[in-house]
Amino acid sequence: MKLRTDDFDYFLPEHLIAQTPVHNRTQSRLLIVGETVDEDRHFYELDQWLQPNDLLVVNNTQVLKARLFGKKESGGKVECLIEKVVSLQRALVHFRASHAPKSNSSVLFEHGISLKVLGRVEDLFDVELICHNPDGPQDFFQWMEQDGVLPLPPYIERSQAEEDLERYQTVYAQVPGAIAAPTAGLHFDEELFARLKKKGIKRASITLHVGAGTFAPVKVDYIDEHIMHKEWYHIPEETVQAIHDCRRQGGRVVAVGTTSMRALESAAQQGKLTPGSQETAIFITPGFKFKVVDMLVTNFHLPKSTLLMLVSAFSGLKRIRRAYQHAIQQQYRFFSYGDAMLLTRSEEL
């Protein structure tokens, strides 16, 4: 069956796009998506739907304060979004300006920082950081921490607030490198993890640095014509072992977020789950054969997005359409700061 991008469209009332997080992380709603019926719950009840020996696989990436504001040598304003730090002084970035900076030009920032444009890598700019102030930040990570702001998603129509510094990170974020949060993980707090552990539910980690491509719309008519963006991931040996142990003990692998699923299924494409680091451009669409993940915790995704296609591949397009219709009728909150759903794997389309 040749699927069109329009097969993944739906109408979302604008007031359902969450602009701020709920007061407490676990107070968000949780839609349990069943085979024929959906149940309305809250996220703090997640432990009731998991079993001893189940394994949660979380993405421990940390969101960088990757948005910075400067100007061209001509004086024109420039917004810089750092997509990937290549080395302490080199990075691949997006620039937003009236006219794109040219190669060998410089973009100027506060505290004696400039970015020299070395060239282009596809739709990104290859830049070198130069600090003209000996007391200023000497590398990209220091610079972002001092002067950057969190790159909130484009559908959050406000500037960064103080609470975003905490709430747009998971409580287990450890490895800096993302420019968007793995949002399914935002619903967990330490109290919930303690209850899950007491029940015999284990946790393992992967790292996938979420890039700006996660928000990129699918512009082709047929989904098999879409060129997927690349993201870097790492799967530790201990996580692979935890998954093997989970299987041996009769547990289920529960991916916390589409990023965790993307890393796990990418690493198992050759038939066996292998540890290590690499880039993935995997595009999971209906008909995909899942090898690792049994259940998925995820937020609600944008219309016509690759992530909506991924969850439709996992649980079936008909089931996801029904669940989204239910969520809209019941006034669930959508997208990054919105509510969550718990999905099981289905072979049905």
Number of C-alpha atoms within 10 A of each C-alpha: 6 8 13 15 22 14 15 19 14 13 9 14 10 9 10 15 20 19 18 16 20 17 9 11 21 20 17 23 21 25 25 22 21 14 13 8 11 17 14 15 16 17 22 20 14 18 17 9 8 19 15 18 21 24 27 24 24 27 33 25 27 25 26 24 25 26 21 20 18 18 19 20 13 8 10 13 16 21 15 20 23 28 24 22 18 13 13 13 16 19 19 22 22 18 21 14 14 9 11 12 21 15 14 11 16 22 26 20 17 12 16 14 21 22 23 21 20 16 16 14 10 7 10 17 24 21 26 21 22 19 19 13 11 9 9 15 21 17 18 21 19 13 19 18 14 13 16 19 20 23 22 21 18 8 14 15 11 11 11 14 12 8 10 15 13 11 20 24 21 24 17 17 18 14 15 16 23 27 27 27 29 29 25 28 25 28 28 21 16 10 11 18 16 12 14 21 15 12 16 15 21 19 19 19 22 23 25 29 27 24 21 18 15 18 16 14 14 18 13 13 13 14 22 14 12 15 13 17 16 18 22 18 24 19 23 16 12 13 19 20 15 20 24 14 14 20 16 10 12 12 20 21 24 25 29 26 21 22 27 28 29 22 25 26 22 23 24 15 15 10 10 11 19 18 18 12 15 15 15 18 13 16 19 23 21 20 14 12 13 19 16 22 20 19 23 25 26 27 29 24 19 22 19 20 19 26 23 23 24 21 24 24 23 30 23 22 22 11 23 21 17 14 22 21 15 18 22 15 9 10 12 21 23 24 21 28 26 24 29 30 24 21 23 18 17 17 13 14 15
